[in-house]
Amino acid sequence: MKSQLPLRSAIIEILRDNKGVVIDTDLIIALKSRYGDYNFSNTEINRNLLALETQGLIHVQNITNRRRRIQQIESENVYMGVEED
């Protein structure tokens, strides 16, 4: 059965299932297994990751030019912006 969750909620759920950390390629595989044949565009995934990051729920870090590490931020760990130091 296909998931009815919004994409942002599904990303958070996938992170929780993976102990709070996932590589972007593994995230895409998990999304495909949840939503079936529906293919999310890179733009759609990036837009949702950016929204979650600006809400302070996740942190996205580049590992290489093509791979990213996505980590769920726990309520105790708060990342400050550049000008908030």
Backbone as numpy.savetxt, mean C-alpha at the origin, in Angstrom:
# Nx Ny Nz CAx CAy CAz Cx Cy Cz
-14.82 -15.63 -5.07 -15.65 -14.44 -5.07 -14.78 -13.20 -5.07
-15.20 -12.22 -5.82 -14.42 -10.98 -5.92 -14.66 -10.10 -4.70
-13.64 -9.36 -4.34 -13.72 -8.46 -3.20 -14.56 -7.23 -3.55
-15.30 -6.74 -2.56 -16.09 -5.53 -2.72 -15.46 -4.36 -1.96
-14.31 -4.59 -1.34 -13.63 -3.54 -0.58 -13.08 -2.47 -1.50
-13.09 -1.21 -1.05 -12.37 -0.17 -1.80 -10.87 -0.51 -1.82
-10.18 -0.03 -2.83 -8.77 -0.38 -3.02 -7.93 -0.01 -1.79
-8.14 1.17 -1.23 -7.35 1.59 -0.05 -7.54 0.64 1.12
-8.76 0.22 1.35 -9.03 -0.72 2.44 -8.38 -2.07 2.17
-8.41 -2.49 0.92 -7.78 -3.77 0.57 -6.27 -3.71 0.78
-5.65 -2.58 0.45 -4.20 -2.44 0.65 -3.87 -2.55 2.14
-4.63 -1.86 2.99 -4.40 -1.93 4.44 -4.60 -3.36 4.94
-5.61 -4.05 4.45 -5.87 -5.42 4.86 -4.73 -6.35 4.43
-4.21 -6.15 3.23 -3.09 -6.97 2.75 -1.86 -6.71 3.61
-1.62 -5.47 3.98 -0.50 -5.16 4.85 -0.66 -5.85 6.21
-1.84 -5.84 6.77 -2.08 -6.51 8.06 -1.83 -8.00 7.94
-2.25 -8.60 6.83 -2.04 -10.03 6.62 -0.56 -10.37 6.47
0.27 -9.40 6.06 1.70 -9.63 5.84 2.56 -8.96 6.91
2.04 -8.86 8.11 2.75 -8.30 9.26 3.20 -6.87 9.03
2.45 -6.11 8.24 2.69 -4.69 8.07 3.68 -4.29 7.00
4.25 -5.25 6.26 5.24 -4.92 5.23 4.98 -5.77 3.99
5.06 -5.11 2.82 4.89 -5.84 1.57 5.67 -5.12 0.47
6.18 -5.89 -0.47 6.84 -5.34 -1.66 5.75 -5.09 -2.70
5.91 -4.05 -3.51 4.85 -3.66 -4.44 4.43 -4.77 -5.39
5.37 -5.61 -5.84 5.00 -6.71 -6.74 4.12 -7.73 -6.01
4.40 -7.99 -4.74 3.58 -8.90 -3.95 2.21 -8.28 -3.67
2.16 -6.97 -3.52 0.89 -6.28 -3.33 0.00 -6.46 -4.55
0.57 -6.31 -5.73 -0.19 -6.47 -6.97 -0.72 -7.90 -7.10
0.09 -8.88 -6.75 -0.35 -10.28 -6.79 -1.51 -10.51 -5.82
-1.40 -9.94 -4.62 -2.47 -10.09 -3.62 -3.75 -9.39 -4.07
-3.61 -8.23 -4.71 -4.79 -7.53 -5.22 -5.47 -8.33 -6.32
-4.68 -8.95 -7.19 -5.26 -9.78 -8.27 -6.01 -10.96 -7.69
-5.49 -11.56 -6.61 -6.18 -12.70 -6.02 -7.47 -12.26 -5.32
-7.53 -11.02 -4.82 -8.74 -10.53 -4.16 -9.79 -10.04 -5.13
-9.37 -9.42 -6.21 -10.32 -8.80 -7.13 -10.53 -9.59 -8.41
-9.91 -10.74 -8.52 -10.13 -11.58 -9.69 -9.45 -11.03 -10.93
-10.18 -10.97 -12.02 -9.62 -10.58 -13.30 -9.43 -9.09 -13.47
-9.94 -8.28 -12.53 -9.81 -6.83 -12.68 -8.34 -6.43 -12.51
-7.80 -5.72 -13.48 -6.41 -5.25 -13.43 -6.38 -3.77 -13.08
-5.73 -3.46 -11.98 -5.57 -2.07 -11.59 -4.40 -1.48 -12.39
-4.56 -0.25 -12.83 -3.47 0.42 -13.53 -2.44 0.88 -12.49
-1.21 1.09 -12.96 -0.17 1.60 -12.06 -0.57 2.95 -11.49
-1.22 3.77 -12.31 -1.67 5.08 -11.86 -2.67 4.95 -10.72
-3.59 4.02 -10.85 -4.61 3.81 -9.82 -3.99 3.33 -8.51
-3.05 2.41 -8.60 -2.38 1.91 -7.40 -1.54 3.01 -6.78
-0.78 3.74 -7.59 0.06 4.82 -7.07 -0.77 5.91 -6.41
-1.91 6.24 -6.99 -2.79 7.26 -6.43 -3.29 6.84 -5.04
-3.64 5.59 -4.90 -4.13 5.09 -3.62 -3.01 4.97 -2.59
-1.81 4.57 -3.03 -0.67 4.52 -2.12 -0.31 5.92 -1.62
-0.35 6.90 -2.53 -0.05 8.27 -2.14 -1.08 8.80 -1.15
-2.34 8.49 -1.37 -3.39 8.94 -0.45 -3.20 8.32 0.93
-2.87 7.04 0.98 -2.63 6.38 2.27 -1.40 6.94 2.96
-0.38 7.29 2.17 0.84 7.84 2.75 0.60 9.25 3.29
-0.16 10.06 2.59 -0.43 11.41 3.08 -1.37 11.38 4.29
-2.15 10.33 4.44 -2.99 10.17 5.62 -2.20 9.65 6.81
-0.94 9.28 6.58 -0.10 8.79 7.66 -0.35 7.33 8.02
-0.92 6.57 7.10 -1.22 5.17 7.38 -0.13 4.22 6.89
0.60 4.62 5.86 1.67 3.79 5.31 2.89 4.65 5.01
4.02 3.97 4.79 5.24 4.63 4.32 5.75 3.82 3.14
6.02 4.49 2.03 6.51 3.84 0.81 7.97 4.22 0.62
8.81 3.21 0.46 10.25 3.44 0.31 10.75 2.73 -0.94
11.53 3.43 -1.76 12.13 2.82 -2.94 13.25 1.89 -2.53
13.22 0.67 -3.05 14.31 -0.28 -2.84 15.26 -0.20 -4.02
14.70 -0.28 -5.22 15.44 -0.09 -6.47 14.59 0.84 -7.33
15.01 1.04 -8.56 14.24 1.89 -9.47 12.84 1.36 -9.72
12.66 0.06 -9.65 11.37 -0.54 -10.00 10.68 -1.25 -8.85
11.28 -1.28 -7.68 10.68 -1.99 -6.55 10.54 -1.06 -5.37
9.40 -1.20 -4.67 9.14 -0.37 -3.50 8.72 -1.25 -2.33
9.06 -0.80 -1.15 8.67 -1.45 0.09 7.56 -0.61 0.71
6.44 -1.23 1.01 5.30 -0.53 1.59 5.13 -1.04 3.01
5.14 -0.12 3.95 5.06 -0.48 5.36 3.90 0.25 6.02
3.13 -0.49 6.79 2.05 0.11 7.55 2.64 0.84 8.75
2.16 2.04 9.01 2.66 2.82 10.13 1.76 2.56 11.33
2.40 2.16 12.42 1.66 1.95 13.66 1.43 3.30 14.31
0.44 3.38 15.16 0.07 4.67 15.75 1.19 5.29 16.57
2.10 4.49 17.13 3.21 5.05 17.90 4.28 5.66 17.00
4.45 5.11 15.79 5.47 5.59 14.87 4.88 6.66 13.96
5.29 7.88 14.15 4.78 8.96 13.32 5.95 9.56 12.55
5.85 9.55 11.22 6.88 10.14 10.39 6.60 11.63 10.25
7.63 12.43 10.49 7.46 13.86 10.35 7.82 14.29 8.94
7.15 15.33 8.47 7.47 15.89 7.18 8.80 16.61 7.23
9.31 17.02 6.10 10.62 17.66 6.01 10.69 18.91 6.88
9.65 19.71 6.87 9.68 20.95 7.61 9.21 20.81 9.05
8.89 19.60 9.50 8.39 19.39 10.85 9.47 18.95 11.82
10.72 18.87 11.40 11.80 18.41 12.27 11.92 19.26 13.50
